[in-house]
Amino acid sequence: MRAVLLSLVVLLGNLATVHDGRVAAAVGPVHGGLYLAVVLGLVLREGTPARARLLGLVPGAGGLLAVRAIGLRPRQERSRAVDSER
């Protein structure tokens, strides 16, 4: 989900600075594919609340907002929790 946000930052940075069509041509489809993967993942995941599915549609940070709404923890926090339990 952070990849969607990163690709959006690259696209907007390109638009604000050099506006190179090659960057947009390379990163644009990647961004679109990542965005669709996040939305489809939320739709197909069993038990996902409607609010989280709708948040997933928000461009840019929707995936991160949806993860918060579902209550999942990022990998780094999960690994810290496992380490602290040992």
Steps between C-alpha positions, in 0.01 A plus 500: 500500500790729557605427141180667377583810699863496383400469134256788543776715651725418202225591253416825674867588541552445130199714420621781726857500370618371163171353374680227308255284307727198530473505879122524479491221241708274723357577843138570403404141414686370806305741720171399337573132546592544864187705563282231342677229702423684825134552408454140384677369808261688723194392304600134492615479863236330711372697796616839375262769630329720242674805646843348432399411144388856437818641653698281261355699211665821620790572263847502650455417866181293476675169555671622814173645631322172429764301687450726802122459476534122491736509796794321339847588613787563259769233477751695707260529793409130474866396510561723804198349674627148433848592625359653820294184570812282497 
